[in-house]
Amino acid sequence: MPRSNVSTAPPDGGTLRTLLRRYGRLGDPVSCEPLTEGLLNRGYRLSTTRGRFFLKHHLDGDQEAISRQHEVTRRLGALGLPVAPPVAGRDGSTVTVLGGRCYALHPWIEGRHRDGGELTAAQSRRLGALLGHVHTCLEQVMEGPEGACTGPGAAPDAAADPEDTYALIDELLTLVRSRPRDAFDELAEHRLVERRGLLERHAHRRPDAAAVPARGWVHGDFHPLNLLYRGAEPAAIIDWDRLGVQPRAEEAVRAAVIFFLSPDGTLDLVKIRPYARAYRRATGADAGELAAAVHRVWWERLNDFWMLRWHYQLNDHRADPGFPASAALSVWWTRSYEAVREAFTD
């Protein structure tokens, strides 16, 4: 079944006029264009007679959580981080509910997304420093009595159990083999069989639950589609929907793996090295913390099949283009384990 039946069509003119009246002095709607990037929510470029805005339709509809995220971005902006806090309505609220749907309006930020292949070594260093700054600033704004607005942190997750992964691999292989096959199916079958072999050889390396790196507040989804650049410099960190408490160094490793993943499934370790050094310098994290994070994220990737689950179980193909590189990464990373760890800890 489809993952979501929410239409990407923009709100109609009546809904937009009602929404804008909640804010006041933003003018009348002129156009509202869907944005194609993003998997978790719906976004639109809204033009009015007074300016341009980013209109976000939050699919989860948790008003309290959304308002909490908005307040956090406001505080982070006050500390100098490049963020885009939402526009407040006439009643002070930053969340508008119309027809059972939750909307938020943000200033439009001119910029574009850039992956690690477009970044120089110096820009990679600034990216690591920026994420480190995010983590240290979150630590500041979440401290003290005001931290009550952030909600509880999550408990550590145990590392994936390979027995559960073997069962999932068998389930996915059954789905792959029960349908007319195309090139995607052929690659999926190859990678599933290959991954089971890798897990069988490395199951003894499952991370120790006691070896979780230091936990703290993190963005939760720091990757190229959630960072806008204006020229060579970051203009805004967006989409704070997954704000929460996690091992901080793991976010640094996950982000690097997404930013610096090459189409052939390898990581650009030359750029990861300055990125990781800058992150460690900004946060005070030591090499041991990064090494533990590298191991846990490697194991996580080795056991993860979310793209194939979307494709075969949910009939959602939006992640398909990223599957070849992502699937190849686990094989290359396992072979190059020591080199990857050294790049993050040197």
Sine and cosine of phi, psi and omega as CSV:
sin_phi,cos_phi,sin_psi,cos_psi,sin_omega,cos_omega
0.00,0.00,0.43,-0.90,-0.01,-1.00
-0.90,0.45,0.49,-0.87,0.02,-1.00
-0.92,0.38,-0.62,0.79,-0.04,-1.00
-0.47,-0.88,0.64,-0.77,0.08,-1.00
-0.96,-0.27,0.30,0.95,0.03,-1.00
-0.96,0.29,0.80,-0.60,-0.03,-1.00
-0.95,0.32,0.56,-0.83,0.10,-1.00
-1.00,0.06,-0.05,1.00,0.02,-1.00
-0.89,0.46,0.62,-0.79,-0.02,-1.00
-0.93,0.36,0.35,-0.94,0.10,-0.99
-0.84,0.55,0.49,-0.87,-0.02,-1.00
-0.96,0.27,0.15,-0.99,-0.08,-1.00
-0.86,0.51,-0.62,0.78,0.01,-1.00
-0.90,0.43,-0.67,0.74,0.03,-1.00
-0.89,0.45,-0.67,0.74,-0.01,-1.00
-0.91,0.42,-0.66,0.76,0.02,-1.00
-0.91,0.42,-0.65,0.76,0.03,-1.00
-0.90,0.44,-0.68,0.73,0.00,-1.00
-0.88,0.48,-0.74,0.68,-0.05,-1.00
-0.91,0.42,-0.51,0.86,0.04,-1.00
-0.91,0.42,-0.44,0.90,0.03,-1.00
-0.91,0.41,-0.42,0.91,-0.06,-1.00
-1.00,-0.10,-0.63,0.77,-0.01,-1.00
0.98,0.22,0.67,-0.74,0.10,-0.99
0.88,0.47,0.39,0.92,0.08,-1.00
-0.97,-0.23,0.02,1.00,0.05,-1.00
1.00,0.07,-0.15,-0.99,0.01,-1.00
-0.98,-0.22,0.47,-0.89,-0.02,-1.00
-0.92,0.38,0.66,-0.75,0.06,-1.00
-0.93,-0.37,-0.72,0.69,0.05,-1.00
-0.43,-0.90,0.38,-0.93,0.02,-1.00
-0.56,-0.83,0.95,-0.30,-0.13,-0.99
-0.94,-0.34,0.77,-0.63,0.05,-1.00
-0.90,0.43,0.60,-0.80,0.11,-0.99
-0.98,-0.18,0.72,-0.70,-0.13,-0.99
-0.99,0.11,-0.32,0.95,-0.07,-1.00
-1.00,0.09,0.51,-0.86,0.02,-1.00
0.95,-0.31,0.59,-0.81,-0.07,-1.00
-0.90,-0.43,-0.41,0.91,-0.19,-0.98
-0.99,-0.15,-0.43,0.90,-0.03,-1.00
-0.69,-0.72,-0.05,-1.00,0.05,-1.00
-0.91,-0.42,0.70,-0.71,-0.01,-1.00
-0.79,-0.61,0.52,-0.85,-0.05,-1.00
-0.65,-0.76,0.56,-0.83,0.15,-0.99
-1.00,-0.07,0.94,-0.35,-0.07,-1.00
-0.98,-0.21,0.86,-0.51,0.09,-1.00
-0.96,-0.28,0.71,-0.70,0.05,-1.00
-0.82,-0.57,0.04,-1.00,0.04,-1.00
-0.94,0.33,-0.11,0.99,0.00,-1.00
-0.90,-0.43,-0.09,1.00,-0.02,-1.00
0.39,-0.92,-0.20,-0.98,0.00,-1.00
-0.86,-0.51,0.56,-0.83,-0.08,-1.00
-0.61,-0.79,0.34,-0.94,0.15,-0.99
-0.98,-0.20,0.88,-0.47,0.02,-1.00
-0.98,-0.19,0.84,-0.54,-0.04,-1.00
-0.92,-0.40,0.80,-0.60,0.11,-0.99
-0.99,-0.17,0.94,-0.33,-0.01,-1.00
-0.99,0.13,0.91,-0.41,-0.08,-1.00
-0.95,0.31,-0.47,0.88,-0.04,-1.00
-0.97,0.25,-0.45,0.89,0.10,-0.99
0.94,0.35,0.29,0.96,0.01,-1.00
-0.99,0.11,1.00,-0.07,-0.12,-0.99
-0.88,0.48,-0.64,0.77,-0.03,-1.00
-0.90,0.43,-0.70,0.71,0.00,-1.00
-0.91,0.40,-0.64,0.77,-0.01,-1.00
-0.91,0.43,-0.70,0.71,0.02,-1.00
-0.89,0.47,-0.59,0.80,0.02,-1.00
-0.90,0.43,-0.69,0.72,0.04,-1.00
-0.88,0.47,-0.65,0.76,0.00,-1.00
-0.88,0.47,-0.66,0.75,0.00,-1.00
-0.91,0.42,-0.61,0.79,0.03,-1.00
-0.89,0.45,-0.70,0.71,-0.01,-1.00
-0.91,0.42,-0.55,0.83,0.06,-1.00
-0.88,0.47,-0.70,0.71,0.00,-1.00
-0.92,0.40,-0.63,0.77,0.02,-1.00
-0.91,0.42,-0.62,0.79,0.06,-1.00
-0.88,0.48,-0.59,0.80,0.02,-1.00
-0.92,0.40,-0.39,0.92,0.05,-1.00
-1.00,0.02,0.00,1.00,0.08,-1.00
0.99,-0.16,0.07,1.00,0.04,-1.00
-0.96,0.28,0.56,-0.83,0.04,-1.00
-0.97,0.22,0.99,-0.12,0.00,-1.00
-0.76,-0.65,0.09,-1.00,0.01,-1.00
-0.75,-0.67,0.97,0.24,-0.01,-1.00
-0.84,0.54,0.50,-0.86,-0.06,-1.00
-0.94,0.33,0.31,-0.95,0.09,-1.00
-0.98,0.18,0.71,-0.70,0.03,-1.00
-1.00,0.02,0.62,-0.78,0.05,-1.00
-0.97,0.25,0.03,-1.00,-0.02,-1.00
-0.88,0.47,-0.44,0.90,0.02,-1.00
-1.00,-0.03,0.09,1.00,0.00,-1.00
1.00,0.01,-0.19,0.98,-0.02,-1.00
-0.97,0.23,0.55,-0.83,0.06,-1.00
-0.96,-0.29,0.05,1.00,0.03,-1.00
-0.86,-0.52,0.76,-0.65,0.04,-1.00
-0.88,-0.48,0.78,-0.62,0.02,-1.00
-0.94,-0.33,0.87,-0.50,0.02,-1.00
-0.72,-0.69,0.81,-0.59,0.01,-1.00
0.86,0.51,0.52,0.85,0.00,-1.00
0.98,0.19,0.09,1.00,0.00,-1.00
-0.93,-0.36,0.63,-0.78,-0.02,-1.00
-0.99,-0.12,0.80,-0.60,0.01,-1.00
-0.83,-0.55,0.47,-0.88,0.15,-0.99
-0.67,-0.74,0.57,-0.82,-0.04,-1.00
-0.91,-0.42,0.79,-0.62,-0.01,-1.00
-0.85,-0.53,0.45,-0.89,0.13,-0.99
-0.88,0.48,0.57,-0.82,0.04,-1.00
-0.97,0.23,0.80,-0.60,0.00,-1.00
-0.96,-0.28,0.89,-0.46,0.08,-1.00
-0.95,0.32,0.76,-0.65,0.00,-1.00
0.22,-0.98,-0.01,-1.00,0.02,-1.00
-0.58,-0.81,0.31,-0.95,0.02,-1.00
-1.00,0.08,0.57,-0.82,0.03,-1.00
-0.70,-0.71,0.78,-0.63,0.08,-1.00
-1.00,-0.01,0.05,-1.00,-0.10,-1.00
-0.89,0.46,-0.43,0.90,0.01,-1.00
-0.91,0.42,-0.37,0.93,0.00,-1.00
-1.00,-0.05,-0.13,0.99,-0.09,-1.00
-1.00,-0.07,0.62,-0.78,0.13,-0.99
-0.98,0.18,0.10,-0.99,0.06,-1.00
-0.88,0.48,-0.63,0.77,0.02,-1.00
-0.91,0.41,-0.65,0.76,0.03,-1.00
-0.94,0.35,-0.54,0.84,0.08,-1.00
-0.90,0.43,-0.64,0.77,0.06,-1.00
-0.89,0.46,-0.68,0.73,0.00,-1.00
-0.92,0.39,-0.53,0.85,0.04,-1.00
-0.91,0.42,-0.70,0.71,0.04,-1.00
-0.89,0.45,-0.65,0.76,0.04,-1.00
-0.91,0.42,-0.61,0.79,0.01,-1.00
-0.89,0.45,-0.72,0.69,0.01,-1.00
-0.91,0.42,-0.62,0.78,0.08,-1.00
-0.87,0.49,-0.63,0.77,0.03,-1.00
-0.91,0.41,-0.62,0.79,0.08,-1.00
-0.84,0.54,-0.73,0.68,-0.06,-1.00
-0.92,0.39,-0.66,0.75,-0.01,-1.00
-0.95,0.31,-0.57,0.82,0.04,-1.00
-0.94,0.34,-0.63,0.78,0.08,-1.00
-0.87,0.49,-0.63,0.78,0.04,-1.00
-0.87,0.50,-0.60,0.80,0.01,-1.00
-0.94,0.33,-0.75,0.66,-0.13,-0.99
-0.97,0.25,-0.28,0.96,0.01,-1.00
-1.00,-0.06,-0.06,1.00,-0.03,-1.00
-0.99,0.12,0.35,-0.94,0.13,-0.99
0.98,0.21,-0.13,-0.99,-0.07,-1.00
-0.85,0.53,-0.53,0.85,-0.03,-1.00
-0.92,0.39,-0.30,0.95,0.02,-1.00
-0.87,0.49,-0.29,0.96,0.02,-1.00
-0.86,0.50,-0.40,0.91,-0.04,-1.00
-0.98,0.22,-0.11,0.99,-0.10,-0.99
-1.00,-0.06,-0.25,0.97,0.01,-1.00
0.99,0.17,0.12,-0.99,-0.08,-1.00
-0.97,0.24,0.46,-0.89,0.10,-1.00
-1.00,0.09,0.31,-0.95,-0.02,-1.00
-1.00,0.03,0.43,-0.90,0.07,-1.00
-0.98,0.20,0.44,-0.90,0.00,-1.00
-0.87,0.49,0.61,-0.80,0.07,-1.00
-1.00,-0.03,0.67,-0.75,0.08,-1.00
-0.94,0.34,0.50,-0.86,0.04,-1.00
-0.89,0.46,0.52,-0.85,-0.06,-1.00
-0.81,0.58,0.64,-0.77,0.04,-1.00
-1.00,0.04,0.86,-0.52,-0.03,-1.00
-0.86,0.51,-0.48,0.88,0.03,-1.00
-0.89,0.46,-0.64,0.77,0.07,-1.00
-0.91,0.42,-0.60,0.80,0.00,-1.00
-0.93,0.38,-0.65,0.76,0.05,-1.00
-0.85,0.53,-0.67,0.74,-0.01,-1.00
-0.90,0.43,-0.65,0.76,0.02,-1.00
-0.91,0.41,-0.67,0.74,0.03,-1.00
-0.85,0.52,-0.70,0.72,0.02,-1.00
-0.89,0.46,-0.66,0.76,0.00,-1.00
-0.90,0.44,-0.69,0.72,0.00,-1.00
-0.93,0.37,-0.63,0.78,0.04,-1.00
-0.88,0.47,-0.61,0.79,0.05,-1.00
-0.88,0.47,-0.67,0.74,0.02,-1.00
-0.92,0.39,-0.66,0.75,0.00,-1.00
-0.87,0.49,-0.67,0.74,-0.14,-0.99
-1.00,0.08,-0.05,1.00,-0.06,-1.00
-0.97,-0.23,0.31,0.95,-0.10,-0.99
-0.62,-0.78,0.34,-0.94,0.13,-0.99
-0.84,0.54,0.71,-0.71,-0.20,-0.98
-0.99,-0.16,0.59,-0.80,0.14,-0.99
-0.79,-0.61,-0.13,-0.99,-0.06,-1.00
-0.89,0.46,-0.58,0.81,0.02,-1.00
-0.89,0.45,-0.70,0.72,0.00,-1.00
-0.89,0.45,-0.65,0.76,0.01,-1.00
-0.88,0.48,-0.70,0.72,0.01,-1.00
-0.92,0.39,-0.66,0.75,0.00,-1.00
-0.87,0.50,-0.71,0.70,0.01,-1.00
-0.88,0.47,-0.70,0.71,0.01,-1.00
-0.86,0.51,-0.73,0.68,-0.05,-1.00
-0.93,0.36,-0.58,0.82,0.01,-1.00
-0.91,0.42,-0.72,0.70,0.03,-1.00
-0.90,0.43,-0.67,0.74,0.02,-1.00
-0.88,0.47,-0.67,0.74,-0.04,-1.00
-0.92,0.38,-0.61,0.79,0.04,-1.00
-0.87,0.49,-0.65,0.76,0.05,-1.00
-0.89,0.46,-0.67,0.74,0.04,-1.00
-0.88,0.48,-0.70,0.72,-0.02,-1.00
-0.91,0.42,-0.64,0.77,0.01,-1.00
-0.88,0.47,-0.58,0.81,-0.01,-1.00
-0.98,0.19,-0.41,0.91,-0.12,-0.99
-0.87,-0.49,0.22,0.98,-0.04,-1.00
-0.85,0.53,-0.51,0.86,-0.02,-1.00
-0.93,0.37,-0.18,0.98,-0.03,-1.00
-1.00,-0.09,0.22,0.97,0.05,-1.00
-0.81,0.58,0.78,-0.63,-0.07,-1.00
-0.87,0.50,0.60,-0.80,0.07,-1.00
-0.95,0.31,0.76,-0.65,-0.01,-1.00
-0.87,0.49,-0.41,0.91,-0.02,-1.00
-0.99,0.15,-0.14,0.99,-0.08,-1.00
-0.98,-0.21,0.63,0.78,0.01,-1.00
-0.98,0.17,0.78,-0.63,0.04,-1.00
-0.88,0.47,0.22,-0.98,-0.04,-1.00
-0.81,0.58,0.68,-0.73,-0.04,-1.00
-0.99,-0.15,0.47,-0.88,0.03,-1.00
-0.14,-0.99,0.01,-1.00,0.01,-1.00
-0.96,0.26,0.71,-0.70,-0.04,-1.00
-0.72,-0.70,0.33,-0.94,0.09,-1.00
-0.87,0.49,-0.69,0.73,0.08,-1.00
1.00,-0.09,-0.26,0.97,-0.05,-1.00
-0.41,-0.91,0.77,0.64,-0.10,-0.99
-1.00,0.09,0.96,-0.27,-0.01,-1.00
-0.42,-0.91,0.09,-1.00,-0.15,-0.99
-0.83,0.55,-0.56,0.83,-0.03,-1.00
-0.97,0.25,-0.18,0.98,0.04,-1.00
-0.94,-0.34,0.33,0.94,0.06,-1.00
-0.68,-0.73,0.87,-0.50,0.03,-1.00
-0.99,-0.17,0.72,-0.70,0.05,-1.00
-0.95,-0.31,0.61,-0.79,0.22,-0.98
-0.90,-0.43,0.97,-0.25,-0.14,-0.99
0.93,0.36,-0.78,-0.62,-0.05,-1.00
-1.00,-0.02,-0.11,0.99,-0.13,-0.99
-0.91,-0.41,0.58,-0.82,0.08,-1.00
-0.89,0.46,0.73,-0.68,0.00,-1.00
-0.97,-0.23,-0.51,0.86,-0.01,-1.00
-0.27,-0.96,0.70,-0.71,0.20,-0.98
-1.00,-0.08,0.84,-0.55,-0.11,-0.99
-0.88,-0.48,0.08,-1.00,0.10,-1.00
0.84,0.55,0.99,0.17,0.00,-1.00
-0.99,-0.14,0.44,0.90,-0.09,-1.00
-0.89,0.46,-0.44,0.90,-0.05,-1.00
-0.97,-0.25,0.36,0.93,0.10,-1.00
-0.78,0.62,0.77,-0.64,-0.01,-1.00
-0.06,-1.00,-0.08,-1.00,0.00,-1.00
-0.99,-0.15,0.86,-0.52,0.00,-1.00
-0.53,-0.85,0.18,-0.98,0.17,-0.99
-0.88,0.48,0.88,-0.48,-0.14,-0.99
-0.91,0.42,-0.67,0.74,-0.04,-1.00
-0.91,0.42,-0.46,0.89,0.04,-1.00
-0.92,0.40,-0.60,0.80,0.07,-1.00
-0.89,0.45,-0.62,0.78,0.02,-1.00
-0.89,0.46,-0.65,0.76,0.00,-1.00
-0.95,0.32,-0.72,0.69,0.00,-1.00
-0.85,0.52,-0.70,0.72,-0.01,-1.00
-0.87,0.49,-0.70,0.71,0.00,-1.00
-0.89,0.46,-0.64,0.77,-0.01,-1.00
-0.89,0.45,-0.57,0.82,0.01,-1.00
-0.98,0.19,-0.72,0.69,-0.02,-1.00
-0.89,0.46,-0.68,0.73,-0.20,-0.98
-0.96,-0.29,0.38,0.92,0.08,-1.00
-0.99,0.13,0.80,-0.60,0.03,-1.00
-1.00,0.02,0.37,-0.93,-0.01,-1.00
-0.84,0.54,-0.43,0.90,0.00,-1.00
-1.00,0.07,0.10,1.00,0.05,-1.00
1.00,0.08,0.26,0.96,0.08,-1.00
-0.96,-0.27,0.27,-0.96,0.04,-1.00
-0.96,-0.27,0.60,-0.80,0.05,-1.00
-0.99,0.13,1.00,0.03,-0.08,-1.00
-0.93,0.36,-0.41,0.91,0.03,-1.00
-0.89,0.45,-0.60,0.80,0.01,-1.00
-1.00,0.06,-0.48,0.88,0.03,-1.00
-0.90,0.43,-0.58,0.82,-0.05,-1.00
-0.85,0.53,-0.81,0.58,0.03,-1.00
-0.92,0.40,-0.55,0.83,0.07,-1.00
-0.85,0.53,-0.77,0.64,-0.06,-1.00
-0.93,0.37,-0.62,0.78,0.04,-1.00
-0.88,0.48,-0.68,0.73,-0.02,-1.00
-0.92,0.39,-0.63,0.78,0.04,-1.00
-0.89,0.45,-0.72,0.69,-0.01,-1.00
-0.89,0.46,-0.65,0.76,0.00,-1.00
-0.91,0.42,-0.64,0.77,-0.05,-1.00
-0.95,0.33,-0.54,0.84,-0.10,-1.00
-0.96,-0.27,-0.30,0.95,-0.10,-1.00
0.99,0.15,0.12,0.99,0.04,-1.00
-0.92,0.40,0.65,-0.76,-0.01,-1.00
-1.00,-0.09,0.10,-1.00,-0.05,-1.00
-0.88,0.47,-0.58,0.82,-0.01,-1.00
-0.90,0.45,-0.64,0.77,0.02,-1.00
-0.90,0.43,-0.67,0.74,0.02,-1.00
-0.93,0.37,-0.61,0.79,0.01,-1.00
-0.88,0.47,-0.68,0.73,0.04,-1.00
-0.89,0.45,-0.64,0.77,0.01,-1.00
-0.91,0.41,-0.66,0.75,0.04,-1.00
-0.85,0.52,-0.70,0.72,-0.04,-1.00
-0.91,0.43,-0.69,0.72,-0.03,-1.00
-0.92,0.39,-0.64,0.77,0.00,-1.00
-0.95,0.32,-0.59,0.81,0.10,-0.99
-0.85,0.53,-0.74,0.68,0.00,-1.00
-0.90,0.43,-0.66,0.75,0.04,-1.00
-0.84,0.54,-0.74,0.68,0.01,-1.00
-0.91,0.42,-0.60,0.80,-0.02,-1.00
-0.89,0.45,-0.50,0.86,-0.06,-1.00
-0.97,-0.22,0.07,1.00,-0.15,-0.99
-0.98,-0.20,0.74,-0.67,0.02,-1.00
-0.70,-0.71,0.61,0.80,-0.11,-0.99
-0.89,0.46,-0.57,0.82,-0.01,-1.00
-0.91,0.41,-0.64,0.77,0.03,-1.00
-0.96,0.29,-0.52,0.85,0.07,-1.00
-0.91,0.41,-0.67,0.74,0.07,-1.00
-0.87,0.50,-0.72,0.70,-0.10,-1.00
-0.91,0.41,-0.77,0.63,-0.15,-0.99
-1.00,-0.07,-0.54,0.84,-0.06,-1.00
-1.00,-0.06,-0.53,0.85,-0.07,-1.00
-0.94,-0.34,-0.07,1.00,-0.03,-1.00
0.82,0.58,0.61,0.79,0.00,-1.00
-0.90,-0.43,0.91,-0.42,-0.14,-0.99
-0.97,-0.24,0.21,0.98,-0.08,-1.00
-0.90,0.44,-0.49,0.87,-0.03,-1.00
-1.00,-0.01,-0.05,1.00,-0.08,-1.00
-0.81,0.59,-0.67,0.74,-0.05,-1.00
-0.86,0.51,-0.45,0.89,-0.02,-1.00
-1.00,0.07,-0.11,0.99,-0.11,-0.99
-0.92,0.40,-0.71,0.71,-0.06,-1.00
-0.83,0.56,-0.74,0.67,-0.01,-1.00
-0.93,0.36,-0.67,0.74,-0.03,-1.00
-0.89,0.45,-0.66,0.75,-0.02,-1.00
-0.94,0.34,-0.60,0.80,0.02,-1.00
-0.93,0.36,-0.48,0.87,-0.05,-1.00
-0.85,0.53,-0.70,0.71,-0.06,-1.00
-0.86,0.51,-0.62,0.78,0.01,-1.00
-0.93,0.37,-0.76,0.65,-0.01,-1.00
-0.89,0.45,-0.68,0.74,-0.03,-1.00
-0.89,0.46,-0.64,0.77,0.00,-1.00
-0.90,0.44,-0.66,0.76,0.03,-1.00
-0.94,0.35,-0.55,0.84,-0.11,-0.99
-0.96,-0.29,0.46,0.89,-0.14,-0.99
-0.80,0.59,-0.76,0.66,-0.07,-1.00
-0.90,0.43,-0.64,0.77,-0.01,-1.00
-0.91,0.41,-0.62,0.78,0.02,-1.00
-0.92,0.40,-0.72,0.69,0.01,-1.00
-0.87,0.50,-0.65,0.76,-0.01,-1.00
-0.90,0.43,-0.62,0.78,0.00,-1.00
-0.88,0.47,-0.56,0.83,-0.01,-1.00
-1.00,0.10,-0.31,0.95,-0.13,-0.99
-0.90,-0.44,-0.16,0.99,-0.06,-1.00
-0.93,0.37,0.00,0.00,0.00,0.00
